[in-house]
Amino acid sequence: MGNISRLQDYPLFKDLNDTEINHLAPFITKRCFEKGAHLYNPGNPCLNIYLIESGLVRLFIANPQGKEFMIDLLSPASVVGLPMMHENQFRMAGAAAIQPAVVLSISQKDLAQLAQRSPRLMRNINLTLDVYLRKLMRHTAMLSMYGLPGRLAGILIYLSRLGQEDGERDEFELPVSQGELAGWIGASRGHLNRALARFQRLNIIRLEGQKLTLLNRDELKHISAGLHLD
């Protein structure tokens, strides 16, 4: 790959020394995905692990009829596919580009072999897995313990922080369709539309097409009752 010094910007490769980075770099390739393109689908063998360089990638599960339900949205520097590191495993979830995305790809086999020789890399893998499992537990708690207003408020706060290294945004474009958003929070499209309309009547948000403005972040936090998804 090109600029190997940038690999240390990814949490997965944090604190690796130059020798470790130089060993790692030849195994990494850069790939580009158009909007809507799938990195992989549920049931595919776990062959590669991806790091997002630019763009957004959604994770999803699918029912037997093939309908997709979004479970997470990942921004640059995130790892995609790491929890399935071991051989002879198949993907339980799929991943697709929400917008044009550039990713770095490394085979799970090569990463596992490199980690056996690098305690720092193995530590970072374990830390990344811990973050992933915590997010999964928070998402499960959101669906089982919170009503629709709380789930929606929590997701809107999460989206306002997505990809922001220096805080939060009060105005942004929704990166997903309302259908995808409904599936993410476990609601029908109709129930989501009514919840969004209620938030607008209460002057909590303003929605114009895909442009969302948070008018009362404190009230959103109150409605979300401490739900944190990041």
N, C-alpha and C positions, 0 to 999 in steps of 0.2 A: 504494500500500500504506500501512499505518498508520505504525508507528514506524520511520522510516527510519534513525534513529541506530543501531539494532541491526544494520543491514547490515554495519557495520564489525567486528562480532563474527565474521563469517565470514572464514576465511582467503582466500577468493577476492577479497574486497573490502578486505583489510587495507591500511592506510596511504592509502586513497583520501581526498582532501580533501572538504570539504563540497560544493564545486561539483560534483565528480565524482559524489558520492553523490546529489545532487539531480537530476543528469542521468539517473542510472541508475534511480532509484525509480519513475518513471512506467511503466517497461517491465516491472515485476515484479508478479506476481499471486500470491495465496496460494490453495493448493488443499489439500483434505483427502481422504485415502484411507482406506477402511476396511481392517481386517485382511484380507489375502488379495487385495486389489485390485491390479491391475497398473498401474504408471505407464506402461509401454510393453512391447512384446514384441519378440523377435528378428525382424528383417525389416521392422519399422516404419520409416518415414522419420524421420530425425533432425530434429525440429522444435523441441524445447525442451530446456532444461537445468534441473535441479532442485537446490535446496539444502534439506537436511533441517532443519526447525525443531524437530520433535519426532517420536518414534517411531523405528523401525528399518526399513531397507529392504534386501532381499537382491538381489544381482545373480545372474543365472543364464543358462546356455546351455541349448538344447533340442536333442534329437536329432530325426531326421525323423518319428518317431512322436509327437513332442510331449512326451516325458518331460523334465522340467526337472532340471538339475544345478546346484546352488548353487556360486558361485565367490567370493562375498564377502558380508560383512554390514556395512552402513554405519550410523553413528550420527549424532546431530545435529551440524550444522555441515559435514557431508560434502557433496560435490558428486556428483550423479548424472547421468551422460550427457555430461559435458564432453569426453571423448576423441573424440566424433563431432561436432566443431564445424562442419565444412564442409558446404556445400550439396551436395545430390544424393548423400548417403550414407545407408546404411541400418544399423539397429542390428544388431550382431553378438550382443549379449546383451540380456536383458530385465531389468526391475526390478519388484519387487512389495513391498508393505508386509507385513512380518512381524507388525506390530501397528499399530493405528491411527496414521497418520502425517500430519503437517502439513508441507507443503513450499512453498518459494517457487519460482515458475516464471518463466523468461525465455526468449524464443525465441533459438535459436542465431544467427539472423540479426542480431537487435538487439544481442546481446552482442558479436558479431564487429565490428559497426560501432562500438560504443562503445569497444572495445579499440583500434581504429585511432587514436582520439583521446586515449587515455590510456595512456602507457607503464607506469604503475604497474599498471593492470588487466591489460595484456598480460603483464607480469612475473608477476603472480599466476596467470594462466592457465597460463603455462609451468611455474611451480613446482608447480601442482596436477597438471598432466600428468606431471611428473617423479615425484611421489609415487605416482600411479596406476600408472605403468609399473614402478616399483620393487616395488610390491605384487604386480603381475601376475607379475614375474620370480620373486619369492619364492614365490608360490603354485605356479608351474611347477617350481621347484626342490624344493619340498616333495613334490610328486607323483612326481617322477622320482628323487630322491636319498634319500628317507627311507622307512623302513619304517613300517608301520601304527602301532606304539606311539609313534614319534617324531612322526608327523603328528598323532595324537590329542592328545598332550601339548602340542604347539605351538598347536593350535587352542584347547584349554582355557585355556592361559595368555592367549592373545589375547582370548578371551571375558571373562576376569576383568578385563581392562583396558578393554573396550569402553565408550566413553562416559564414562570416568572421567577427570576433569581432575586429580585429586589422588592418583593412584596405582592400586592394585589392590584387588580384592575377593577374599576367600577363600570367600565364600558368596553365591550368586546363583541366579536362575532361568535355566535354559537357554532362550534365546529362540527356539530352533529345535527341530523334532521330531528324533527319532533318525534317521528316514529322510533328512531334509535334511542332518543332520550327517554321515551316512554318505556321501552324495553329495559333500559338500564336501571330505572327505578321501580320496575315491576308494576307498571300501570298500563291501562289501555290508553290509546290515543285520546279518546274522549275525556277520560278522567284527567289526563295531563292538561288538556286544553282548558278545562274548567278550573284546574288549580292555578294555571298561569294567568287566566282571566281574573281570578280572585286576587292574586298578588298584585295585579295591575290596578284593580279597583281600590286596593288599600294603599296605593302609591309606594309599594315595596320595590317593584321593578317597572321598567318600561321595555316593551318588546316591539320592535319595528322590523318585520321580516326576520332576519337572523341576527339583527343587531340588538343586543341586550344591554340595558343600563340598570345597575343596581342603585336604587334611590335611597334605600334604607338598609344598609348592611347589618346594623345592630339588630333590627327586627328579624332579618333572615337568620342571624345567629341564634336569636331567641327561639324562633320557630324550629330550628334544627336541633335544639336542646343538646348542644355540645357534640353533635355528630361530626367527626373528623374523618375524612376519607383519604387524606394525603399523608 
